[in-house]
Amino acid sequence: SRANTFMGVPTMYHRLLGTFDEADEATRKGWAKAAANLALATSGSAALPARQAGRWRAIAGTIPLERYGMTEIGVGCSNPHAISGRQVGSVGPPLPTFELRLITDDGDSQHGPGEVWLRGPSIFTAYWRRPDATAEAFSGDWFKTGDTAERADDDTLRLLGRTSIDILKSGGYKLSALEIEEVLREHDAVSDVAVVGLPDQIWGQRVVAAVVSRPGQAAACCGELLRPWAKERLAAYKVPRAFVVMDALPTNAVGKVVKPAVIELLLAQGTADED
């Protein structure tokens, strides 16, 4: 029997695609056939970069089905199972049993960006023996997810990242680290990247990109070369102030990048200054 379903996270897709690129033509052909024969491939845990979704479609014929969920809620939003209805960069609309709000500093927002609040019958009741954490997680019967997103006119959601770690505040601007990462991954020399904010007395947070280069391409990932390239594709205030090449990014058990660990490594290396 053969696998017919693959449920992964973005890091898994990244590594699969990297291994695919390094394989010989005959092996790639066999793998592509197996991927195309899958009845379903899904992605969760974090926003799937558009480049990875596009590359998977080029190999398997479809983009992975993205949805949004967490332990506390189950699955709250999802693209449809029908391939034609899936959208790159979107986790789909709220499922019928959920109500969704986007909360900004000024209150409710139709389109955001804002923090995702959800209400529905499948949301958990409380954290076990943690009443303070439970009280902090709820506003009435609305669960505060800690994720920031934008909502399109068709009610589909685009994740911008964790409010506490992926939404950076620098020089009076609120920036999405995921948006910046998405652009940097388009560079031919970049294998993977994590954008974080380091403490800065002037800027609040100094935006730094920790870059993993493709084999033999480390020199092309320096700030001197990446910064002007990024300025052609991002607003000037979104371009990282420093680029640091790393051998690998720290990840957790499911392969998700642990950004607090990235910050610790950068601070330990003294990379708070512009390069």
N, C-alpha and C positions, 0 to 999 in steps of 0.2 A: 504494500500500500504506500501511497505517497501523501505528503502533507498537502492539505487543501486550504489551510488557514494560517496566517502569520499575524501575530499581535505583538507589535514592538513599540519602542520609543525612538525619538529622533537619532540618538546616538547609535542605536543598532542599525538604522538605515545608513547612517554615515559610514559605519565600519563595513557594512555589507557592500556598499557602493565602492569604497576604497579597495576592498579585496577583489571585487569584480574588475576594477581597472587594472589591477596588477596581474590578473590571470591571462593565460594564453587564449587565442581566439576560439579554439575548440571548446575549452572549458566555459568561456563566456557564453557561447552559443547554447550549451547544455543548461547552464544556470538560467539564462534568459527564458528558455522554454519552460523550465520548472516554475519560474516566477509568473509567467503568463498563464500557467495552468492553475494557479491559486484561485479558489473561489472568492477569497476575501483576504485583504491585507489592511490592517488598521494601524494607526499611530496615535499615541496618547502620552500623557505625563508632562509634555511641554509642546509648544508650537513647533510644527514641522516646517523647517525652512523651505521656501518655495523652490529653491534649486534642487533640493533632495526630492521633493515631490515630482518635479519635472523630469529628473533623471530616472526615477522609478517608473514613471509613465513611459519614457522612451524604451525601457527594458521590458516592462511587464504589460504595457498597453493601457494601464489605468493608474490613477493616482491613489495612494492609500486613503482609506476612509478615516478622516480625522474626527475626533469627538472630544468633549471636555468633561472631565469628572475628577473626583477625589474621594478618598475614603469616607469623608463625612457626608457626601451627598449621593454616591453612586455615579451615574452618568447624567449630567444635567443638560448638555447640548450635544447635537450630533449632526453630521452630514447624513444625507439619505443613503440607504444601501444601493439604490440605483446609481450606476456610475455617472450617468448624464447629469445628475443633480449635485454632484460634489464640486466644491470650490477650493482651489488652491489658496492657502493662507487663511482659511476659515474653519472654525470648528462647528459651523452650522447654527441653526436656531435653537432656542430652548425646547426641550421635549414637552409634550402637551401637559404633563403634570406639574411643570415648574413655572413660577413667575420670576422674572429677572429685572433687576434695577441696576443702573450704573450711577454710582455716587461720586460726586466731585467735591471739592472744597466748598462749593456753593449749593450743594444739594443734588437732587435728581437731575440727570441729563439723558436725553433721548439717545444721543449718539456717542457721548463720551469724548475723549477717554475718561474712564472712571473705574472705581473699584466695583467688581461684580458682587452683588448681593442676590441671594436666591431664597425662594420660599417654595416648599412643596412637601408632600407626604413622605418622601423617602429620606429626607434630611435627618441626620442623627439627633438624638435628644440631648446628650451631654457627654462630655469627656469623663471617663471613669475616675471618680474620686478627685476631680480637678474643677471644683466649682468656680474658681477665679478665671480659669481659662475658658470655661463655658460661658460665663457672663461676658467676657471680652469678645467672644466670637459671635455673639448675637446682638441684634438690636430689635427688641420685641421678638417676633417669630421669623425675622429675616437673618439668614446666615451670611456673615461677612467672609467671603472666600479668601481675601488677601491677594487676589489676582486683578490686574488692570486690563481692560479691554475696550475696544470700540465696537459700536453696533451699526450695521449698514441699514439702508432703508428696507431691505427685505427681511430684517430681524436677525440676520446671521451675525455671528460674533467673530471678531479678530482679536486674538490674545496678544497683548503687548508685554506680558511678563508678570512676575511676582512684584507686587507693589513695594515690598521691603527691599528687594535686591535688584530687580531688573528695571525699575523706574528710577532714573538718576536725576538728581537736582544739581545742576551746574550753571553758575552764572545767571541765575534767575530763570533758567529754562528747565522744563521737565522732559527728559529724553528716554526713549525706549531702547534699552540695550539690545533687545532682540532685533529691532529694526536696523540698528547699526551693524550687528553681526551678519544679518541677512545680506547686506551690501558687500561687506568685506569677504564673505565666502565666495563671491562671484570672481574674485581675483584668482588667476590661474595658479599662483604660487601658494595660496592659502588652503591648507587641508581642513583646519578647524580654528575657531576663535571664540573667546569669551570676553565680553566687554563688561567692565566693572567700574565702580566709582571709588576712588581712594580719597580719604579725608584731605581737605585743602582749606587753608584759612581764607584764601581770597575767593575761590570758586565755589566753596561748599563741598563739592565733590569734583575731583579731577578725573576725567574720563580716560581710561586706559584700556587698550586692547591687548590681551594675551593671545598670541598667535602661534599655532602649530603649522609649520610649513610642510609642503609636499617634499618628498625625498630630493635632496640636493638643491632646494630652493630657499634655504634660510636667508641668504643674502638679499633676496628679492622682497623679503618681508620686513625690512627695516623701515623705520618711520620716514626716512628721507625719500623712499620710493613709494610707500603705501599712502602717505599723507596726501600728496598731490593727486594721486589716483582717486582717493576717497573724496577729495574736494570737488571732483568733477561729477560725483554721484550723490553727495549729501550736502545739505545746508552746512555752511562753515561752522556753525555752533554745535553741530552733531559730530564733527570729525574728532576722533580721539586725539588727545594731546600727547600721548605716548604709545608706542608700539613695542611690545616685549615678546621676543621669540622664545618659546618654551618647547621642550621635547615632547611634553604631553600635558593634558589638562586633567586635574584630579576629578574623579568621578565616583559615584556611589555604586551600590550593588547592582542597580539596574542600568548603569551606564550613563546616568544623568550627570552633567557637570556640576560640581559643588562649588558655587561661586564664592562663598565665604573662605573656602580653602585657597581659591585663586588669589583673593585679596591678601590673605596671610602670606602667601609666597611672594607676592609682589612687594609687600611692605618689608618683608625680610630681606629682599634683594635691593631695597632702597630705590624703587623705580617710581617714586612719586613725582620726579621732575620730568619736564618735557625733554624728549630726545631730539 
